[in-house]
Amino acid sequence: MKTGDVRSAANAALALAAEYGLTWRDRVRPIHPEGDAGSLRQAFGGPTPETGMPQDAVIAELIQAAEPGLVGNTQPGFHAWVMGGSSPVGVAADWLTSVWGQNAAIFQCSPAAATAEEAAATWLLDILGLPRDASVGFVTGATMAGFTCLAAARDEILRRAGHDFARDGLAGSPAIRVLISEDTHVSNLAALRYLGFGSAQITKLPGDSQGRIDLATLAQTLYTDDAPTIVIATAGHINSGAFDYIGAISEMTVPRGAWLHVDAAFGLWARAVPELSFRTAGLERADSWSTDAHKWLQVPYDSGVAIVRHAEAHRRAMDVTAGYLSNAPEDGRNPTQYGPELSRRARGFAVWAVLKVLGREGVADLVRRHCNGAQRLANRLSGIDGIHVLNRVTLNQIALRFEDARGDADALTAAVEAGLNDAEHFVRTAEWRGQRILRLSVIEDGTDDAALDRLAMKIERVWAETKQALKRHPD
C-alpha cells in the first residue's frame, strides 16, 4: 500500500473513533452491560486473523463488539464503586496522549511529558496541602501507588536499621513489621505481597465500628519490639468513608522511627475543601500517601499518584538507570525515578489538563458537592423506618442496611439492591463486618442533587415494595 493510502486509511479509523467519541456521552445508553461472557467471547473471538482488514472497519467492529459489555460508570446513576467519571477535558488530553505516542520514561524520551508531570505534581502538592518538597510518581492506580510508596518505606526503614537493600535485598535483612487495620483495603495487602511481605510480617489491628484503627492497640503494639516498622493508615474507608486518626498516629510513629503510609485513594481529596480539612488533620505529617486521580479528579484511567515525603528514598526504590538512559545536566525531571515502569504512558498530560480546567476552587467545589449530597441523601434515608445508615457520613460513602422483623436483613438488603438496578442505576452490595450492606458511592462528576433526589425516592419506593412483598409471602 502506498504511503498516501496508508495515511488515508489511518485517518479514516481516527475519524471514526473521534466521531463516535464525540457523541458517546450524549447518547442514551444502558448503565448495565447487556452482553454476557459467551456473547462477548463470540463477538471478540473467532479464528486468528490470517489477513488484515481495513483500519476503519476494524474500529467499527471493535465498537460493535464492545458496546454490549460496557458499564456506565461515567453516568450519574453509577454508585457501586468509587470510580469517577472521566472528565471530557481529561479524555481530550488522553486522546492527544495516544496520538502523540510518547514514552514518558525519561526527560529525553519526551521533554513535554516529563515537564507536564512536574507541573501537575507541583499543583497537586499545593492543592492537597502536602510538603512541597515531596516527590510524586504517576502510576496506574492506587494499588501501584501503594506499592511504590511501600517500596520506598521498605528501603528507608532498612537503611535506618543499617541494612543496604540495594546491595543485599531482603536476604538477611532485619525482619520488618507491618501494622495495618483488619479493615484495610485489599489493594494494600496486594501491594505488600508484591513487595515480599507474607502474612507472618503483617499484624492486623482491630478497628472500631467505622473501620478506624484502634489507637490504644496500635500504641501498645508499636513498642512490643524494636523491629523496623511500617504503619498503614486509611483516609477514606471504602465502606464508611471514615478517616483514621492520622494526626494521633503520626505522634506515635515519629518517635518510634516507624514509617507512616496513608492509603488515601479518594479521601486525600478532602484536603482540597477547607471545611473538610479537619478530617485530615495531621495527615501531612505522614511519610507517604497514595491516591487516585481517576477517582475524584475525574481523570481517565489509568491515573494513580504516589507521593513520598522522602524523595531520596523514593528514587532509591524506583530508579531505573542504564548507560543509554542518562540525562544531561540541563535536562529536567526523569519520571522513571518515581514509578515502577520504564515503558509507560504519559499520564501527566491529562492530570495537567483537568487541573487547569478545575483549578483549586473547582476541585474543592466538586468534592464538596458530592460530600454534601451524600450527607443529604443519608439524612433523608435515615428517617425511613427499616432503613439503617450504618456509617457516620463523613465523606461520600453511605452504608445502608434494610431490616424488618419478618425477614432476614441480608436477604432484604439484597432484594433492595435487585430492585434498584435498572436502566438508570447501578448499585452493588458488599460484605462488611459480617453483614450484607448496600454501599452507595457519590463521586461521578455529573451526580448532582437532582440525581440523588431521584435515587432517594427510588430507594424509598423499592423498600416499600420489598416490605409489601414480605407481607404477602412471609416465608
N, C-alpha and C positions, 0 to 999 in steps of 0.2 A: 504494500500500500504506500502511495506517495505521501510525502510529508504533509502536504496540504490536506489530503484526505484524512490522515491520522488526526490532524488538528480539528478538522470539521467534525469527525466522529466524537472526539473528546468533548468538544464544545456542545454537541447535541446532548450528551449524557449530563454534562454540568447544567445545561439549561433546564433539562427535565427535572433534575433534583432541586434546582433553585425554585422553579415554578411550583413544584409540589410543596416545598418548604414554606413558601410564601402564603400558601392557602391552608396549611395544616392546622394552625391554631384557630382559624375562623370556621372550620368545618364542624358539623355536628358529628361526633364520633363516639363510639362506645367507651365507657370508662373501664369496663372489664374485658379481658381478652375473649374473643369468640372462638378461636381455634384451640383444639386440644393437641396433645403431643403427637397423636397419629396423623392428623391432618397437616400439622406444621412440618412434620418429617417428610410427608409426601410432597408438600409444596417446595421445600428446600432441597429435598434429596434427589433420588434418581441415580442413574449410572454416571460415572465420572465423565465429564465432558471430553469428547475426543477432538472436536473442532470448536473454534471460538464463535461467539455471537457478536452482533453489533453492540457497541457500548450502551447506547440509549435503550436498546431492547433489554439488556441485562438490568439496567436501572428500573425499567418498567416492571420487569419480572420480580425484582427484589421488593419493590413496593407492594406488588400484589401478594407475594408470599408472606411478607412481614406483617402487613396490617392486621390480619386476624389474631396475631399473637402479641399485639402491643397493649400495654397497660396505660391507662390515662393518668399517670402520676403527675402530670403537669396541669391537671384540671382542679378547680376549686373544691370539688366533692371528694377528692382523694385524701383520706385521713388515716390510712392503715399504718404507714411508717413515716419517719422523718426524712423526707427526700428532697424537698424543694422543687421549684417549677421551671428551671432553665429560662432565665431572663432572655427576651428577644435580642437585646444588645449583646448578651453573652453568646447566644447562638450565632449571631452575625460574626462576632470576633472569632468564634470557634470555626466557622466556615473558612474564614481567612487563614486561620491557623493551618487547616488542612490544605488549602490552596497553596500557601507558601511552603508547606512541607519541610519546615525547619526541624533539625535535630537540636534540641536545647541542652545538649550535654555540657559544652564549654563555651566560653565567650566567643572564641574564634569560629565555632560552628555557626553561630548566629548572634552577632552582637545585639541585634534588635530584641531577640527573645530573652537574652540574659539581662538586658537593661530594663525591659518591661517587668521582669520578675523582681528586679532590685527595687524599682519604684513602687510596685504593688506591695512588696514586703514592708517597705518603709511606711506606707499608708496604713497597712493592716496593724502594725505595731502601735501607731499613733491612735487609730480609732479604737483599738481594743485596750489601750492603756497598759501596754506591756513594756518591759525595758527596751529602750530604743537601740541598745547595742546587742540585743538578742539576734540570733541567726534564724533564718527562715528557709525551709525547704518545701517546694511544691511537689506533692506526690499524688498517688492515685486516689486515696481516700483515707478515712480515719484509721483503718487497720494499719496501713503503711505509714501513716503519720505517727501512730503509736509505736510501731516497730522502729522507726527512725529515732524518735526521742528516747526510747528504752535502750537502743543500741548505744547512744551517747551516754546514757546513765550507766550501763554496764561497763563501758570503757573507763569512765571517770571514777566510779567508786572503786574499781580495781586499781586504778592508778594511785588513788589516795591510800590504798592498802599496800602499796609497794609492788604491785604486780603489773608487768608490761603485757597488756593483752595483745598488742600488735605483734609482739615477738613470740609470746608463749601461748596465746589463745586461752581457752578455758582449761586446758590440761594443767593440773597442778595449781590452779588458782584458788584463792580463798573461796569458801562457799558463800554464795550470795543469797540473802533472804529477800523475798518479795512479799510485802504486806498489802493486801487488797481486800475490798469488800466482798462478802459472799454474794452480793447482788450486782457485781461488776458486769459491764457489758462483755459479751463473749469475744469481741474483737481484741480486747486486752489479753485474754487468755491465748488467743491465736498468735498474737504478736510475741508473747513470751515464749510460746512453744517454738516459733521460728527462730528465736534467739538462743535456744538451747536450754531453756528452763523447764524442768519437769515438775510434776505436782508436789514432789518432796521439797522443792525450794519455795513453793508458794503457800503462804499462810492466809487463809480466808477468814476475815474477821466478821463478826456478827454486825447486822445493821438494824436500824430502827424501822418503824412502820413505813417510812418513806424511802428506805433503801440507803440511808446515810450511815457511814462507818460509825460504830460506837467508839467515842473518843477515849473513854476510860480503858477499854480493852486495847486500843491502839497504843496508848501511853504505857500500859503495862508490858505489852509485847515488845515494844521498841527497845526496852532495856533488859530483856531477858538474856541477851548475849551481845557481843561486840562485833558480830559479823557485818560485812558491808551490806547495806540495806537500801532497797528501793521501795518507796510507798507510792501507791497509785490511788489517787482520789478522783472523784467524779464531779463535774459541773454540768448538771442537766441529766438526771437519771432517765433512762429510756422509757420507763413507765410513769413515774411520778413527776419527772422534771426537777426533782429536788437537787440541791447542791450540798455536798459535804461541807463541813465547817472548815474550809481550807485555810483560813487565817489561823485558827487554833492548831490545825495540823502542822502548818509551817513552823509554828513556835516550838513544836516538839521535834521536828525533823532537823532543823538547822543546828541546834546544839549537839544533836546526836551524829551529825555528819551524814545523814541519810539523804538520798536523792528523792525529791518530791515531784512526781509527774501527775499532771491533771488531764484526765480524759474529758475534753470539753467539746465534743463533736458538734453540738449545737448550743450548749449552754454558754460557751465563751462569748457569743454574740450579745448576751445580756449586758456586757460591759459597755456596749455602744449606747445604751439607754440610761441617761443619768438617774432616773427614778428606780432603776433596777440594779444599779451598781452595788447597792448594799448587799445583795445576794452573793456577790463575788468578792466581797471584802477579803483582802489578804491573798487573793489568787495570784496577784502579781509577784508574790514572794516565792512562788514555786520555781523549780529548776527547768521544767519543760511543760509544753502544752500541745495537745493535738486537737485539731478541729477540721471541719469540712466547709469549704466554700460552696460546694454544691447543695448544701442544706440552706441555711437562712440567707446566704448571699445570692442564691439562685443562679450560680454559675453552672453551666452544663457539665455533665460528667465527663472525665473524672477530675476531681479537684480537691484533694486533701492538702492540709497545711501542717507541717511540723515546725514548732517554734522551740528554740533551746536558748536558755539564758547564757550558757557557757559555749560560745561559738567555737572555741578551740576543741572542746570535747566533741561537738557536732562534726567538725571537719575530720577529726581523727577517726571517728566511727564510720564516716560515709565516703571520704575522699577516694576517688579512683584516679591514679596518676600513671602516666607512661610517657616515654620519650616523645611520642608523636602527639600527645595531648597537652603539651606545655603551653602556658600563656606567656605572652610578652609582658614586660613590666608595666607598660602603659595600658594593657587590657583591663577590662572590668571584671565583674564577678563571674565565677565559674559555677553554674548551677549544680554540676555534678558533685560538688563538695558537700551538698546538703541533702541528698536523697540517694536511694539505693540503685537508681537506674543510670545507665550510660546512654543507650539509645532511648530517647524519651520525647514525648510531645511537649510543645512549647505552651505550657499551661498558663503562663503569666499573661498572655495577651487577653484572654477572656476575663481574668480577675481584674486586670488593669481597666478594661472597658467598663465592666459593671461598677467598679468603684468610682470611675469618672462620671457615670450617669447618676448614681445614687448620691455620692458624697457622704460625708459624715451624717448629715441630717436625714438623708434618705435611708441609710442603714438603720438608724435609730427609729425612724417612723415605721419601717417595715416590721422590725422586731416588736415594737410597742403595739402596733395594730393587732398582731397575732396573739400576743400575750393578753392584751385586754379582751380580745374576742374569746379566748379560751376561758378566761375568768367569768365573763358574761354568760357564756354557754353553760359552764358548771353551776353558776348561781341559779340559773333557770331550771336546770335538770334536778338539782338537789331539793327543790321544792315539790317534786312529784313523788307520790307515795310509791315505795318499792324500788326507786332508783337511788343507788348509793354512789356518791362520789368518794372514792377511796383515798384520793390524794389531796393534799393541800395544794391548790393550783398556784404554783409559784412561777410558772413559765408558760409553755404552750401545750402541755400534755394533760390529758384528762383520763383517769382510770375509773371506769364505771362497772358496777355490778348490779344485776337485777334480781330481786328477791321477792318471793311470795310464799306464804305458809303452805300453799297447796302444791308447790313444785320444787324441784331441785334447782338451786341457784345457778349451778354450772350450765345445766340444760337450758334454763330460761335465758341466760346471757347469750348462749349460742343461738337460741331461737331469735332473739332480737337482732343479732348480727345477720342472720339469714334474711330477716325481714327488711333490713336497711340496705342490703346490697342490691342495687338495681341500676338503671341506666344513668342515674345521677351520682350515686355514692359508692365508694369503695372503702370498706372498713374491714378490720380483722380483730379477732380476739387473741389473747395471749395468756400464758400461764404465769402467774406471779404470786409468790408467797403461798403456794399450794391451792390456789383457786383460779378459776377462769374469769378474766376481766375483758371488757371491751375497751380497748385503748384508742383514744382519738388524738391525733397529732394535727395541730394547726400550724402549717408552715408554708403552704403553697402560695405564691405571690398573689394570685387572684382571689384568695379566700378572704372575703370581707364580711361585715356584719350581716348583710342580707343573706349571704350564703349560709352563715352559721344559724341565722334565724330559721331558715328552711330546714336545716338539719335538726334543730331543736324540736320543731313542730313534728317532724317525721319520727324522731325518736319517741316522742310522747304518743303519737298515733300507733306506732308499731308495738310499743309496750302495752298500750290499752288492748290492742288486738290479741297480743300474746296472752294476757290475763284472761280475756274473754274466751279464748280457745281452751284455756286451762279449766275454766268453769264447765265448759261443755264436755271436756274429756279429761277428768281429773286424774286418770291413770296414764 
